[in-house]
Amino acid sequence: MANYGEVKKLALALSDRERATLAAKLVDSLPEINSDDDDESGADRFKKVSSSMLRRVRYDPRNRFLDVVFRTGEKYRYKDVPPDEYDGLMDAESHGKYMQRRIIDHYDVVRLEN
């Protein structure tokens, strides 16, 4: 296993773009420990999704909110989303296509602070 100095030397030899790509992959590989994982409303914890469009999704069945974190880091809350729509999104072969076809422009939405 490489020590810190060796890793630092290797990282500094990378281009800015390569470092940014590496950093993004490292962040995506970390376990979710963000404070927004716990929601007093009873919402599910954010779940990572394998998508080129989305990073994470959570659903609050009591208030029928669907919270989505896009790859850009922007967070949105879709309102009055039925539970079966959330299930469909999570079961979809393509989460991004499902979002485009069934969620975006079909439900009221607000942008959440990052």
C-alpha positions in Angstrom: 0.0 0.0 0.0 1.3 3.5 -0.9 2.0 6.0 1.8 0.6 9.6 1.9 3.8 11.1 0.3 3.6 8.6 -2.6 0.0 9.3 -3.2 0.5 13.0 -3.1 3.3 12.8 -5.6 1.2 10.8 -8.0 -1.8 13.1 -7.6 0.3 16.2 -8.3 1.6 14.6 -11.5 -2.0 14.4 -12.8 -3.5 17.2 -14.9 -6.2 19.4 -13.4 -8.9 17.5 -15.3 -7.6 14.1 -14.2 -7.5 15.3 -10.5 -11.0 16.6 -10.8 -12.2 13.2 -12.3 -10.4 11.3 -9.5 -11.8 13.6 -6.8 -15.4 13.1 -8.2 -14.9 9.3 -8.2 -13.6 9.3 -4.6 -16.5 11.5 -3.4 -19.0 9.2 -5.1 -17.4 6.2 -3.5 -17.8 7.6 0.1 -20.6 6.4 2.3 -23.5 8.8 2.7 -23.0 10.7 5.9 -24.5 14.1 5.0 -26.9 15.7 7.5 -29.6 15.7 4.9 -29.8 11.9 5.1 -31.9 12.2 8.2 -35.1 14.0 7.8 -37.5 14.7 10.7 -40.5 14.4 8.3 -40.1 10.7 8.0 -38.5 10.7 4.5 -36.4 7.8 3.4 -32.6 8.3 3.5 -31.1 9.4 0.2 -30.3 6.4 -2.0 -27.5 6.4 -4.5 -28.6 5.6 -8.0 -26.6 4.5 -11.0 -27.4 7.2 -13.5 -25.6 9.6 -15.7 -28.3 12.2 -14.8 -28.9 11.6 -11.0 -26.7 11.0 -8.0 -29.2 10.4 -5.2 -33.0 10.1 -4.6 -35.2 10.1 -1.5 -38.9 9.9 -1.0 -41.1 11.2 1.9 -44.3 9.0 1.7 -46.1 11.1 4.3 -45.7 14.4 2.5 -45.3 12.8 -1.0 -42.1 14.7 -1.7 -39.5 13.3 -4.1 -36.1 14.9 -3.5 -33.5 14.4 -6.2 -29.8 15.3 -6.4 -28.7 15.7 -10.0 -25.1 15.0 -11.2 -24.6 18.8 -11.2 -25.1 18.8 -7.4 -28.4 20.7 -7.7 -31.2 19.4 -5.4 -34.9 19.6 -6.3 -38.1 18.6 -4.5 -41.0 17.4 -6.6 -44.3 17.8 -4.8 -47.3 15.5 -4.5 -45.5 12.5 -6.1 -47.4 9.3 -5.6 -45.6 6.3 -4.0 -46.0 4.2 -7.1 -44.1 6.9 -9.1 -41.2 6.7 -6.7 -41.2 2.9 -7.0 -41.3 3.2 -10.8 -38.3 5.6 -10.7 -36.3 3.3 -8.4 -37.2 0.2 -10.5 -36.6 1.8 -13.9 -33.8 0.5 -16.2 -32.9 4.1 -16.8 -33.5 6.5 -13.9 -32.8 9.5 -16.1 -35.2 8.5 -18.8 -37.9 7.8 -16.2 -37.3 11.3 -14.7 -37.6 12.9 -18.1 -40.7 11.0 -19.1 -42.6 10.8 -15.8 -41.4 13.3 -13.2 -39.9 16.5 -14.8 -42.6 18.9 -16.0 -45.3 16.6 -14.5 -45.1 17.7 -10.8 -44.6 21.1 -9.1 -40.9 21.5 -8.2 -38.8 23.7 -6.0 -35.0 24.0 -5.9 -33.5 23.2 -2.5 -30.4 24.8 -1.1 -27.2 22.8 -1.3 
